[in-house]
Amino acid sequence: MFPTAILPLLPAHAAVLLVLLPTVGPGSRQESLLARTATNLLLQDLQRQLGTAIHVLKVDEGSHPAVVHAFDGRGVPAFVLLRDGAELWRQQGLPEGEPMVALLLRKLKEAILPATGE
């Protein structure tokens, strides 16, 4: 049994957005670092906007190739919205912009409402 202090603080039915990222591609090390930094800032901002409704989890192909390939249907970068281990929605690319936040929350709501009978 884990002490309460180290248990995750996510709701029982937390949704997760897996953001599948490719191994750093061609280009200079500095270009790669700048691209990663921009992606990290994008995902941090996305997490801030989504709050506790959806947990954003970055999965790098170089570090976790089996995970990326298990979810990869069309190539990376891509993102997959999951709830209780079930895939709700996926899209290729990075989850960018205000409309994406609204879309992700709507997809989550659509999945929750049938389950609650509302």
C-alpha distances in whole Angstrom, upper triangle without the diagonal:
4,7,9,12,11,10,13,16,18,19,17,20,21,24,24,27,27,30,31,33,36,36,38,42,45,47,47,44,44,45,41,40,42,41,37,37,39,36,33,35,36,32,31,34,33,29,31,33,30,28,25,26,26,24,26,25,27,27,30,32,32,29,27,30,28,26,30,32,29,30,34,36,39,39,37,37,35,32,30,29,26,24,21,22,26,29,31,33,34,37,39,39,37,36,39,41,40,41,38,36,38,37,34,33,36,34,31,32,34,31,30,33,33,30,30,34,36
4,6,8,7,7,10,13,15,17,16,19,19,22,22,25,25,28,29,31,34,34,36,39,43,44,44,41,41,42,38,37,38,37,34,34,36,33,30,32,33,29,28,31,30,26,28,30,28,25,22,24,24,21,24,22,25,25,28,30,30,27,25,29,27,25,28,31,28,29,32,35,38,37,35,34,33,30,29,27,25,23,21,22,25,28,30,32,33,35,37,37,35,34,36,38,38,39,36,33,35,35,32,31,34,32,29,31,33,30,29,32,33,30,30,34,35
4,5,6,7,11,13,15,17,17,20,20,23,23,26,27,29,31,33,35,36,37,41,44,45,45,42,42,43,39,37,39,38,35,34,36,34,31,32,33,30,28,31,30,26,27,30,28,25,22,24,24,22,24,23,26,27,29,32,32,29,28,31,30,28,31,33,31,32,35,38,40,39,37,36,35,32,31,29,26,25,23,24,28,30,31,34,35,37,38,38,36,35,37,38,38,39,36,34,36,36,33,32,35,34,30,32,34,32,30,33,34,31,31,35,36
4,6,5,9,10,13,14,14,18,18,21,21,25,25,28,30,32,35,36,37,41,44,45,45,41,42,42,39,37,38,37,34,33,35,32,29,30,31,28,26,28,28,24,25,27,25,22,19,21,22,20,22,22,25,26,29,32,32,29,28,31,30,28,30,33,31,31,34,37,39,38,36,35,34,31,29,27,25,23,21,23,26,28,30,32,33,35,37,37,34,33,35,36,35,37,34,31,33,34,30,29,32,31,28,29,32,29,27,30,32,29,28,32,33
4,6,8,9,13,15,16,19,18,21,21,24,25,27,29,31,34,34,35,39,42,43,42,39,39,39,37,34,35,35,31,31,32,30,27,28,29,26,24,26,26,22,23,26,24,21,18,21,21,19,21,21,24,25,28,31,31,27,27,31,30,27,30,33,31,31,34,37,39,38,35,34,33,30,29,27,25,24,22,24,27,29,30,32,33,35,36,36,33,31,33,34,34,36,33,30,32,33,30,29,32,31,28,30,33,30,28,31,33,30,30,34,34
4,6,9,12,14,15,18,17,19,19,22,22,24,26,27,30,31,32,36,39,40,39,36,36,37,34,32,33,32,29,28,30,28,25,26,27,24,22,25,25,21,22,25,23,20,18,20,20,17,19,18,21,22,24,27,27,24,23,27,26,24,26,29,28,28,31,34,36,34,32,31,30,27,26,25,23,22,20,21,25,27,28,30,30,32,33,33,30,29,31,33,33,34,31,29,31,32,28,27,31,30,27,29,31,29,27,31,32,29,30,33,34
4,6,9,11,12,14,14,16,16,20,20,23,25,27,30,30,32,36,39,40,40,37,37,37,34,32,34,33,29,29,30,28,25,26,27,23,22,24,24,20,21,24,21,19,16,18,17,15,18,17,20,21,24,27,27,24,23,26,25,23,25,28,26,26,29,32,34,33,31,30,28,25,24,22,20,18,17,18,22,24,25,27,28,30,32,32,29,28,30,32,31,32,30,27,29,29,26,25,28,27,24,25,28,25,24,27,29,26,26,30,31
4,6,9,10,12,10,13,13,16,17,19,22,24,27,28,30,33,37,38,38,35,35,35,32,30,31,30,26,26,27,25,22,23,23,20,19,21,20,16,18,20,17,15,12,14,14,11,14,14,17,18,21,24,25,22,21,24,24,20,23,26,24,23,26,29,31,30,28,27,25,22,21,19,17,15,14,16,19,21,22,24,24,27,28,28,26,24,26,28,27,29,26,23,25,26,22,21,24,23,20,22,25,22,21,24,26,23,24,28,28
4,7,9,11,10,13,13,16,18,20,23,25,29,30,31,35,38,39,39,36,36,35,33,31,31,30,27,26,27,25,22,23,23,19,18,20,19,15,16,18,15,13,9,12,12,11,14,15,18,20,23,26,28,25,24,27,26,23,25,28,26,25,28,30,32,31,29,27,26,22,21,19,17,16,15,17,20,21,22,24,25,27,29,28,26,24,26,26,26,27,24,22,23,24,21,20,23,22,19,21,24,22,20,23,25,23,22,26,26
4,6,8,6,9,10,13,15,18,21,23,27,29,30,33,37,38,38,36,35,35,32,30,31,29,26,26,26,23,21,22,21,18,17,19,17,13,15,16,13,11,7,9,9,8,12,13,16,18,22,25,27,24,23,25,25,21,23,26,24,22,25,27,29,29,27,25,23,20,18,15,14,12,12,14,17,18,18,20,21,24,26,26,23,21,23,24,23,24,22,19,20,21,17,16,19,19,15,17,20,18,16,19,22,19,19,23,23
4,5,5,9,11,14,17,20,23,26,29,31,33,36,40,41,41,39,39,38,35,34,34,32,29,29,29,26,24,25,24,20,20,21,19,15,17,17,14,12,8,9,10,10,14,15,19,21,25,27,30,27,25,28,27,23,25,27,25,23,26,28,30,30,28,27,25,21,19,16,14,11,11,14,16,18,17,20,22,24,27,27,25,22,25,25,24,24,22,19,20,21,17,15,18,17,14,15,18,16,13,16,19,16,16,20,20
4,6,9,12,16,18,21,24,27,30,32,34,37,41,42,43,41,41,40,37,36,36,34,31,31,31,28,26,27,26,23,23,24,21,18,20,20,17,15,12,11,12,12,16,17,21,22,26,28,30,28,25,28,26,23,24,27,24,23,26,28,30,30,29,28,25,22,19,16,13,10,9,12,14,17,17,20,22,25,28,28,27,24,27,28,26,27,24,21,22,22,19,17,19,18,14,16,18,15,13,16,17,14,14,18,19
4,6,10,13,15,19,21,25,28,31,33,35,39,41,42,40,40,38,35,35,35,33,30,30,30,27,25,26,25,21,22,22,20,17,19,19,15,14,11,10,10,11,14,16,19,21,24,26,29,27,24,26,25,21,23,25,22,20,23,25,27,28,27,26,23,19,16,13,10,7,6,10,11,13,13,16,19,22,25,26,24,22,24,25,24,24,21,19,19,19,16,14,16,15,11,12,14,11,9,13,14,11,12,16,17
4,7,10,13,16,19,22,25,28,30,32,36,37,38,36,36,35,32,31,31,29,26,27,26,23,22,22,21,18,18,19,16,13,16,16,12,11,8,7,6,7,11,12,16,18,21,24,26,24,22,24,23,19,20,23,21,19,22,23,25,26,24,23,20,16,14,11,9,6,7,10,11,13,13,15,17,20,22,23,21,18,21,22,21,21,18,16,17,17,13,12,15,13,10,12,14,12,11,14,16,14,15,18,19
4,7,10,13,16,19,23,25,27,30,33,35,36,34,34,32,30,29,29,27,24,25,24,21,20,21,19,15,16,17,14,12,15,14,11,11,9,7,5,6,9,10,14,16,19,21,24,23,20,22,21,17,18,20,18,16,19,20,22,22,21,19,17,13,10,7,6,4,7,9,10,10,9,11,13,16,19,19,18,15,18,19,19,18,15,13,15,14,10,10,12,11,8,10,12,10,10,14,16,14,16,19,19
4,6,9,12,15,19,21,23,26,30,31,32,30,31,29,26,26,26,23,21,22,21,18,17,18,16,13,14,15,12,11,14,14,11,12,10,9,5,5,6,7,10,12,15,18,21,19,17,19,18,14,15,17,16,13,16,18,19,19,17,16,14,10,8,6,5,6,9,9,10,10,10,11,12,14,16,17,15,13,16,18,18,18,15,13,15,14,10,11,14,12,10,13,15,13,14,17,19,17,19,22,22
4,6,9,12,16,19,21,23,27,28,29,28,28,26,23,23,23,20,18,19,18,15,14,16,14,10,12,14,10,10,13,13,10,12,12,10,7,6,5,6,8,10,13,16,19,18,16,17,17,13,13,16,15,12,14,16,17,16,14,13,10,7,6,4,6,9,12,11,11,10,10,9,9,11,13,13,11,9,13,15,16,16,12,11,14,12,9,11,13,11,10,14,15,14,15,19,20,19,21,24,24
4,6,9,13,16,18,20,24,25,27,25,26,24,21,21,21,19,16,18,17,14,13,16,14,11,13,15,12,12,16,16,14,15,15,14,10,8,6,5,6,7,10,12,15,14,12,13,14,10,9,12,12,9,11,13,14,14,12,10,8,5,5,6,8,11,13,11,12,10,11,11,9,11,12,12,11,10,14,17,18,18,14,14,17,15,12,15,17,14,14,18,19,17,18,22,23,22,24,27,27
4,6,10,13,15,17,20,22,23,22,22,20,17,18,18,15,13,15,14,10,11,13,11,9,12,14,11,12,15,16,14,16,17,16,12,11,7,6,5,6,8,10,13,13,12,13,14,11,9,12,13,10,11,13,13,12,9,7,6,4,7,9,11,14,17,15,15,13,14,12,10,10,10,9,7,8,11,15,17,17,13,14,17,15,13,16,18,16,16,20,21,19,21,24,26,25,27,30,30
4,7,10,12,14,18,20,22,20,21,19,16,17,18,15,13,15,15,11,12,15,14,12,15,17,15,15,19,19,18,20,20,19,16,14,11,9,6,5,6,7,10,11,10,10,11,9,6,9,10,8,8,11,11,9,6,5,5,6,8,11,13,16,18,16,16,14,16,14,11,10,9,9,9,11,14,17,20,20,16,17,20,18,16,19,21,19,19,23,23,22,24,27,28,27,30,32,33
4,7,9,11,14,16,18,17,18,16,13,14,15,11,10,13,13,9,11,14,13,12,15,17,15,16,20,20,20,22,22,22,18,16,13,11,7,6,5,6,9,10,10,10,12,11,8,11,13,11,10,13,12,9,6,5,7,9,12,15,17,20,22,20,20,18,19,17,14,13,10,9,9,12,14,18,21,21,18,19,22,20,18,22,24,22,22,26,26,25,27,30,31,31,33,36,36
4,6,8,11,14,16,15,17,15,11,13,15,12,11,14,14,12,13,17,16,15,18,20,19,20,23,24,23,26,26,26,22,20,16,14,11,9,6,5,7,10,10,9,12,12,9,10,14,13,11,13,12,9,6,6,9,12,14,18,20,23,25,22,23,20,22,20,16,15,12,11,11,15,17,20,24,24,21,22,25,24,22,25,27,25,25,29,29,28,31,34,34,34,37,39,39
4,6,10,12,14,13,15,14,10,12,14,12,10,14,15,13,14,18,18,17,20,22,21,22,25,26,26,28,28,28,25,22,19,16,12,10,7,5,5,8,10,9,13,13,10,12,15,15,13,16,15,12,9,10,13,15,18,21,23,26,27,25,26,23,25,23,20,18,16,14,14,18,20,23,27,27,24,25,29,27,25,28,30,28,29,32,33,32,34,37,38,37,40,42,42
4,7,9,10,9,11,10,6,9,11,9,8,12,13,12,14,17,17,17,19,22,21,23,25,27,27,28,29,30,26,24,20,18,14,13,9,9,8,11,13,13,16,17,14,16,19,19,17,19,18,14,11,11,15,17,20,23,25,28,30,28,28,26,28,25,22,20,17,15,15,18,19,23,26,27,24,26,29,28,26,30,32,30,30,34,35,34,36,39,40,40,42,44,44
4,7,9,10,12,10,7,11,12,10,11,14,15,14,16,19,19,19,22,24,24,25,28,29,29,31,32,32,28,26,23,21,17,16,12,11,10,14,16,15,18,19,16,17,20,20,17,19,17,14,12,12,15,18,22,25,27,31,33,30,30,28,29,26,23,21,17,15,16,19,20,24,27,28,25,27,31,29,28,31,33,31,32,36,36,35,38,41,42,41,44,46,46
4,7,9,11,9,8,12,13,12,13,16,17,16,19,21,21,22,25,26,26,28,31,32,32,34,35,35,32,30,26,24,20,19,16,15,14,17,19,18,22,22,19,20,24,23,21,23,20,17,15,15,19,22,25,29,31,34,36,34,34,31,33,30,26,24,20,18,19,22,23,26,30,30,28,30,33,32,31,34,36,35,36,39,40,39,41,44,45,45,47,50,49
4,7,8,6,7,10,11,10,13,15,16,16,18,20,21,22,24,26,26,28,30,31,32,34,36,36,33,31,27,25,22,21,18,17,16,19,22,21,25,25,22,23,27,26,24,25,23,20,17,17,21,24,27,30,33,36,38,36,36,34,35,32,28,26,22,19,20,23,23,26,30,31,29,31,34,33,32,35,37,36,37,40,41,41,43,46,47,47,49,51,51
4,5,5,6,9,10,11,12,14,15,17,18,20,21,23,24,26,27,29,30,32,33,35,36,37,34,32,28,26,22,22,19,19,17,20,23,22,26,27,24,26,29,28,26,28,26,22,20,19,23,26,29,32,34,38,40,37,38,36,37,34,30,28,25,22,22,25,24,27,31,32,30,32,35,35,34,37,39,38,39,42,43,42,44,47,49,49,51,53,53
4,5,5,6,9,10,11,12,14,15,16,18,20,21,22,24,26,27,28,30,31,33,34,35,32,29,26,24,20,20,17,17,15,17,21,21,25,25,23,25,28,27,26,28,26,23,20,19,23,25,28,31,33,36,38,36,37,34,36,33,30,28,25,22,21,24,24,27,30,32,30,31,35,34,33,36,38,37,37,41,42,41,43,46,48,47,49,52,51
4,5,5,6,9,10,10,12,14,15,16,18,20,21,23,24,26,27,29,30,31,33,34,31,29,25,24,21,21,18,19,18,20,23,23,27,27,24,27,30,29,27,30,28,24,21,20,23,25,29,31,33,36,38,36,38,35,36,34,30,28,25,22,21,23,23,25,28,31,29,30,33,33,32,35,37,37,37,40,42,41,43,46,47,47,49,52,51
4,5,5,6,9,10,11,12,14,15,16,18,20,21,23,24,26,27,29,30,32,33,30,28,24,23,20,20,17,18,17,19,22,22,26,26,23,25,28,27,25,27,25,21,18,17,20,23,26,29,31,35,37,35,36,33,34,31,28,25,22,19,18,21,20,23,26,28,26,27,31,31,30,33,35,34,35,38,39,39,41,44,45,45,47,49,49
4,5,5,6,9,10,11,12,14,15,16,18,20,21,22,24,26,27,28,30,31,27,25,21,20,16,16,13,14,13,16,18,19,22,22,19,22,25,24,22,24,22,19,16,14,18,20,24,26,28,32,34,32,33,30,31,28,25,23,20,17,16,19,19,22,25,27,25,26,30,29,28,31,33,32,33,36,37,37,38,41,43,43,45,47,46
4,5,5,6,9,10,10,12,14,15,16,18,20,21,22,24,26,27,28,30,27,24,21,19,16,16,14,16,14,16,19,20,23,23,21,23,26,25,24,26,25,21,18,16,19,21,24,26,29,32,33,32,33,31,32,29,26,24,22,19,17,19,19,22,25,27,25,26,29,29,28,30,33,32,32,36,37,37,38,41,43,42,44,47,46
4,5,5,6,9,10,11,12,14,15,17,18,20,21,23,24,26,28,29,26,24,20,20,17,18,16,18,17,19,21,22,26,25,22,25,28,26,24,27,25,22,18,16,19,21,24,26,29,32,34,33,33,31,31,29,26,24,21,18,16,18,17,19,22,25,23,24,27,28,26,29,32,31,32,35,36,36,38,40,42,42,44,46,45
4,5,5,6,9,10,11,12,14,15,16,18,20,21,22,24,26,27,24,22,18,18,14,15,13,15,15,17,19,20,23,22,19,22,24,23,21,23,21,18,15,13,16,17,21,23,26,29,31,30,30,28,28,25,22,20,17,14,12,15,14,17,20,22,20,21,25,25,24,26,29,28,29,32,33,33,35,38,39,39,41,43,43
4,5,5,6,9,10,10,12,14,15,16,18,20,21,22,24,25,22,19,16,15,11,12,11,13,13,14,16,17,21,19,17,20,22,21,20,22,21,18,14,12,15,16,19,21,24,27,29,27,28,26,27,24,21,20,17,14,12,14,15,17,21,22,20,21,24,24,23,25,28,27,27,31,32,31,33,36,38,37,39,42,41
4,5,5,6,9,10,10,12,14,15,17,18,20,21,23,24,22,19,16,15,13,15,14,16,16,17,19,21,24,22,20,23,25,24,23,26,24,21,17,15,17,18,21,23,25,28,30,29,30,28,28,26,23,22,20,16,14,15,15,17,20,22,20,20,24,24,23,25,28,28,28,31,33,32,33,36,38,38,39,42,41
4,5,5,6,9,10,11,12,14,15,17,18,20,22,23,21,19,16,16,13,16,15,17,18,19,20,22,25,23,20,24,25,23,22,24,23,20,16,14,16,17,20,21,24,27,30,28,29,27,27,24,22,20,18,14,11,13,11,13,17,19,17,18,21,22,21,23,26,26,26,29,31,31,32,35,37,37,38,41,39
4,5,5,6,9,10,10,12,14,15,16,18,20,21,18,16,12,12,10,12,12,14,15,16,17,19,21,19,17,20,22,20,19,21,20,17,13,11,12,13,16,18,21,23,26,25,25,23,23,21,18,16,15,11,8,10,10,13,16,17,15,16,19,19,18,21,23,23,23,26,28,27,29,32,34,34,35,38,37
4,5,5,6,9,10,11,12,14,15,16,18,19,17,14,11,11,9,12,12,15,16,16,17,19,21,19,17,21,22,20,20,23,22,19,16,13,15,14,17,18,20,23,25,24,25,23,23,22,20,18,17,14,11,12,12,14,17,19,16,16,20,20,19,21,24,23,23,26,28,28,28,31,34,33,34,37,36
4,5,5,6,9,10,11,12,14,15,18,19,17,15,12,13,12,15,15,19,20,19,21,23,25,23,21,24,26,23,23,25,24,22,18,16,17,16,19,19,22,24,27,26,27,25,25,23,21,20,19,16,12,12,11,12,15,17,16,15,19,20,18,20,23,23,23,26,28,28,29,32,34,34,35,37,36
4,6,5,6,9,10,11,12,14,17,17,15,14,11,12,11,14,15,18,20,20,21,22,24,22,20,23,24,21,21,23,22,20,16,13,14,13,16,17,20,22,25,24,25,23,22,20,18,16,16,13,9,8,7,9,11,14,12,12,16,16,15,17,20,20,20,23,25,25,26,29,31,31,32,35,34
4,5,5,6,9,10,10,12,14,15,12,10,7,9,8,12,13,16,18,18,18,20,22,19,17,21,21,19,19,21,21,19,15,13,13,11,14,14,17,19,21,21,22,20,19,18,16,15,15,13,9,8,8,11,12,15,12,11,15,16,14,15,19,18,18,21,23,23,24,27,29,28,30,32,31
4,5,5,6,9,10,11,13,14,12,11,8,10,10,14,16,19,20,20,20,22,24,21,20,24,24,22,22,25,24,23,19,16,16,15,17,16,18,20,23,23,24,22,22,21,19,19,19,16,13,11,11,12,14,16,14,13,16,17,15,16,20,20,19,22,24,24,25,27,30,29,30,33,32
4,5,5,6,9,10,13,14,13,12,10,13,13,17,18,22,23,23,23,25,27,24,22,26,26,24,24,26,25,24,20,18,17,16,18,17,19,21,24,24,25,23,22,20,20,19,19,16,13,11,10,10,10,13,12,10,14,16,14,15,18,19,19,21,23,24,24,27,29,29,30,32,31
4,5,5,6,9,11,11,10,10,8,11,12,15,17,20,23,22,22,24,25,22,20,24,24,21,21,23,22,21,18,16,15,13,14,13,16,18,21,21,21,19,18,17,16,16,16,14,11,8,8,8,9,11,9,7,11,12,10,12,15,15,15,17,20,20,21,23,26,26,27,29,28
4,5,5,6,8,9,8,7,6,9,11,15,17,21,23,21,21,23,24,21,20,24,23,21,22,24,24,23,20,17,16,14,15,13,15,16,19,19,20,19,18,17,17,17,18,17,13,11,11,12,12,14,12,9,13,14,11,12,16,16,15,17,20,20,20,22,25,25,25,28,27
4,6,5,9,10,10,10,10,13,14,18,21,24,26,25,25,27,28,25,24,27,27,24,26,28,27,26,23,21,20,17,18,17,18,19,22,23,23,22,21,20,20,20,21,20,16,13,13,13,12,15,13,10,13,15,13,13,17,18,17,18,21,22,21,24,27,26,26,29,28
4,6,9,10,10,11,11,14,16,20,22,25,27,27,26,28,29,26,25,28,27,24,25,27,27,26,23,21,19,16,17,15,18,18,21,22,23,21,19,19,19,19,20,19,15,12,11,10,9,11,10,7,10,12,11,10,14,15,14,16,19,20,19,21,25,25,25,27,25
4,6,6,6,8,9,12,15,18,21,24,26,25,25,26,27,23,23,26,25,22,23,25,25,25,22,20,18,15,15,12,14,15,18,19,19,18,16,16,17,17,19,18,15,12,12,12,10,12,10,7,9,11,9,8,11,13,11,13,16,16,16,18,21,21,21,24,22
4,6,7,8,10,13,16,19,22,26,28,26,25,28,28,25,24,28,27,24,26,28,28,27,25,23,21,18,17,15,16,16,18,20,21,20,18,19,20,21,23,21,18,15,16,15,14,16,14,10,12,14,12,10,14,15,13,14,18,18,17,19,22,22,22,24,23
4,6,7,10,13,16,19,22,25,28,26,25,27,27,23,24,27,25,23,25,27,28,28,25,23,21,18,17,14,14,13,15,17,18,18,17,18,20,21,23,23,20,17,18,18,17,18,16,13,14,16,13,11,15,15,12,14,17,16,15,18,21,19,19,22,21
4,7,10,13,16,19,23,25,28,26,25,27,26,23,23,26,24,21,24,25,26,26,24,22,20,16,15,12,12,11,13,15,16,16,14,15,17,19,21,21,19,15,17,17,16,16,14,11,12,13,10,8,11,11,8,10,13,13,11,14,17,16,16,19,18
4,6,9,13,15,19,22,24,23,21,23,23,19,19,22,21,18,20,22,23,23,21,19,16,13,11,9,9,9,12,13,14,13,12,13,14,16,18,18,16,13,15,16,15,15,13,10,12,12,8,8,11,11,8,11,14,13,13,16,18,17,18,21,20
4,6,10,13,16,19,21,20,18,21,21,17,17,20,19,17,19,21,23,22,19,18,16,12,12,10,10,10,12,13,15,14,14,15,15,17,18,18,15,13,15,17,17,18,14,12,15,15,11,12,15,14,12,15,17,16,16,19,21,20,21,24,24
4,7,10,13,16,18,17,16,18,19,15,15,18,18,15,17,19,20,19,16,14,13,10,10,9,10,12,14,14,16,14,14,14,14,15,16,15,12,10,13,15,15,16,13,12,15,15,11,13,16,15,13,17,19,18,18,21,23,23,24,27,26
4,6,10,13,15,13,12,15,15,12,12,16,15,13,15,18,19,17,15,13,12,10,10,10,11,13,15,14,15,14,15,15,14,15,16,15,12,12,15,17,18,19,16,15,18,17,14,16,19,17,16,19,21,20,20,24,25,24,26,29,29
4,6,10,12,11,10,13,14,11,10,14,15,13,14,17,17,15,12,11,10,9,11,12,13,16,18,16,18,16,17,16,14,15,14,13,11,11,14,17,19,20,16,16,20,19,16,18,21,19,19,22,24,22,23,27,28,27,29,32,32
4,7,9,8,7,9,10,8,7,11,12,11,11,15,16,13,11,10,10,10,11,13,14,17,18,16,17,16,18,17,15,15,14,14,12,14,17,20,22,23,19,19,22,21,18,21,23,21,20,24,25,23,25,28,29,28,31,33,34
4,5,5,6,7,10,9,7,11,13,12,12,15,16,13,10,9,11,12,14,16,17,20,22,19,21,19,21,19,17,16,15,14,13,15,18,21,24,25,21,22,25,24,21,24,26,24,24,28,28,27,28,32,33,32,34,37,37
4,6,5,4,8,8,6,8,11,11,10,14,14,11,9,9,11,13,14,18,18,22,23,20,21,19,22,20,17,17,15,14,14,17,20,23,26,26,23,24,27,25,23,26,28,25,25,29,30,28,30,33,34,33,36,38,39
4,6,6,10,10,9,11,14,15,14,17,17,14,12,12,15,16,18,21,22,25,26,23,24,23,25,24,21,20,18,17,17,20,22,26,29,29,26,27,30,29,26,29,31,29,29,33,33,31,33,37,37,36,39,42,42
4,6,9,9,9,12,14,15,15,19,19,16,14,14,16,17,18,20,21,23,24,21,23,22,25,24,21,21,20,19,18,21,23,27,29,30,26,27,30,29,26,28,31,29,28,32,33,31,32,36,36,35,37,40,41
4,6,6,6,9,10,11,12,16,17,15,13,14,14,15,15,18,18,21,21,18,20,19,22,21,19,19,18,18,18,20,23,26,29,29,25,26,29,27,24,27,29,26,26,29,30,28,29,33,33,32,35,37,38
4,5,5,6,8,10,10,13,15,12,11,13,14,15,16,19,19,22,22,19,20,19,22,21,18,19,17,18,18,20,23,27,30,30,26,27,30,28,25,28,30,27,27,30,31,28,30,34,34,33,36,38,39
4,6,5,6,9,10,13,15,14,13,15,15,15,15,18,17,20,20,16,18,17,20,20,18,19,18,19,20,22,25,29,31,30,27,27,30,28,25,28,29,26,26,29,29,27,29,32,32,31,34,36,38
4,5,5,7,8,12,14,13,12,13,13,12,12,14,14,16,17,13,15,14,17,17,15,16,16,17,17,19,22,26,27,27,23,24,26,24,21,24,26,23,22,26,26,23,25,29,29,28,30,33,34
4,5,5,6,9,11,9,8,10,9,10,10,14,14,17,18,15,16,14,17,16,13,14,13,14,14,16,20,23,25,25,21,22,25,23,20,23,25,22,22,26,26,23,26,29,29,28,31,34,34
4,5,5,8,10,9,9,12,11,12,12,16,16,19,20,16,17,15,18,17,14,15,14,15,17,19,22,26,28,27,24,25,27,25,22,25,27,23,24,27,27,25,27,30,30,29,32,35,36
4,6,8,11,11,12,14,12,12,11,14,13,16,17,13,13,12,15,15,13,15,15,17,18,19,23,26,28,27,24,25,27,24,21,24,25,22,22,25,25,22,25,28,27,26,29,32,33
4,6,9,9,10,11,9,9,8,11,11,14,15,12,12,9,12,11,9,11,11,14,15,16,20,23,25,24,20,21,23,20,18,21,22,18,18,22,22,19,22,25,25,24,27,29,30
4,6,6,7,9,8,9,9,13,14,17,19,15,15,12,15,13,10,10,9,12,14,16,19,22,25,23,20,22,24,21,19,22,23,20,20,24,23,22,24,27,27,27,30,32,33
4,6,9,11,9,11,10,14,15,18,20,17,15,12,14,12,9,10,9,12,15,17,20,23,25,23,20,22,24,21,19,22,23,19,21,24,23,21,25,27,26,27,30,31,32
4,7,9,8,11,12,15,17,21,23,20,18,15,16,13,10,9,7,10,13,15,18,21,24,22,19,22,23,20,19,23,23,20,22,25,24,23,26,29,28,29,32,33,34
4,6,7,10,12,16,18,22,24,21,20,17,18,15,11,10,7,9,12,15,17,21,24,22,19,22,24,21,20,24,24,22,23,27,26,25,28,31,31,31,34,35,36
3,5,8,11,15,17,21,23,20,20,17,18,15,12,10,7,7,9,12,15,18,21,21,18,20,22,20,19,22,23,21,22,26,26,25,27,30,31,31,34,35,36
4,7,10,14,16,20,23,20,20,17,18,15,11,9,6,5,6,10,12,16,19,18,15,17,20,18,17,20,22,20,21,24,25,24,26,29,30,30,33,35,35
4,7,10,13,17,20,17,17,13,14,11,7,6,4,5,6,8,11,15,17,17,13,15,18,15,14,17,19,16,18,21,21,20,23,26,26,27,29,31,31
4,7,10,13,16,14,14,11,11,8,6,6,6,7,7,7,11,14,16,15,11,13,15,13,11,14,16,13,14,18,18,17,19,22,23,23,26,28,28
4,6,10,13,11,10,7,8,6,4,7,9,11,10,10,14,16,18,16,13,14,15,13,10,13,14,11,12,15,15,14,16,19,20,20,23,25,25
4,7,10,9,8,6,5,5,6,9,12,13,12,11,14,16,17,15,12,12,13,11,8,10,11,8,8,12,12,11,13,16,17,17,19,21,21
4,7,6,5,5,5,7,9,12,15,17,16,14,18,20,20,19,15,15,16,14,11,12,13,10,9,12,13,10,12,15,16,15,17,20,21
4,5,5,7,7,10,12,16,19,20,19,17,20,22,21,21,17,16,17,15,12,12,13,11,8,11,12,8,9,13,13,12,14,17,18
4,6,9,10,13,15,19,21,23,22,21,24,26,25,24,21,20,21,19,16,16,17,14,11,14,14,11,11,15,15,12,14,18,19
4,7,9,12,13,17,19,21,21,20,23,25,26,25,21,20,22,20,16,17,18,15,13,16,16,13,14,17,17,15,18,20,22
4,6,9,11,15,18,20,20,19,23,25,25,23,20,20,20,18,15,16,16,13,11,14,14,10,12,15,14,13,16,18,20
4,6,8,11,14,17,17,16,20,22,22,20,17,17,18,15,13,14,14,11,11,14,13,10,13,16,15,15,18,20,21
4,7,11,14,17,17,15,18,20,20,18,15,15,15,12,10,11,11,7,7,10,9,7,10,13,13,13,16,18,18
4,7,11,13,14,12,15,17,18,15,12,13,14,10,9,11,11,7,9,12,11,10,13,15,16,16,19,21,21
4,7,10,11,10,14,16,17,15,12,14,15,11,10,13,13,10,12,15,14,14,17,19,19,20,23,24,24
4,7,8,8,11,14,16,14,11,13,15,11,11,14,15,12,14,17,17,17,20,22,22,23,26,27,27
4,7,9,11,14,17,15,13,15,17,14,14,18,18,16,18,21,20,20,23,26,26,27,29,31,31
4,7,9,12,15,14,12,14,17,15,14,18,19,17,19,22,22,22,25,27,28,29,31,33,32
4,6,10,13,13,10,12,15,13,13,16,18,16,18,21,22,22,24,26,28,28,30,32,31
4,7,9,9,6,8,11,10,9,12,14,14,15,18,19,19,21,23,25,26,27,29,28
4,7,8,6,8,11,11,11,14,15,16,17,19,21,22,23,25,27,28,30,31,30
4,6,6,7,9,10,11,13,15,16,17,19,20,22,23,25,27,28,29,31,29
4,5,5,7,9,10,11,13,15,16,17,19,21,22,23,26,27,27,29,27
4,5,5,6,9,10,11,12,14,15,16,18,20,21,23,25,26,27,25
4,5,5,6,9,10,10,12,14,15,17,18,20,22,23,24,26,24
4,5,5,6,9,10,11,12,14,16,17,18,21,22,23,24,23
4,6,5,6,9,10,10,12,14,15,16,19,20,21,22,20
4,5,5,6,9,10,10,12,14,15,17,19,20,21,20
4,5,5,6,9,10,11,12,14,16,17,19,20,19
4,5,5,6,9,10,10,12,15,16,16,18,17
4,5,5,6,9,10,10,13,15,15,16,15
4,5,5,6,9,10,12,13,15,16,15
4,5,5,6,9,11,11,13,15,14
4,5,5,6,9,10,10,12,11
4,6,6,7,9,10,11,10
4,6,6,7,9,11,11
4,6,5,6,9,9
4,5,5,6,5
4,5,5,6
4,6,8
4,6
4
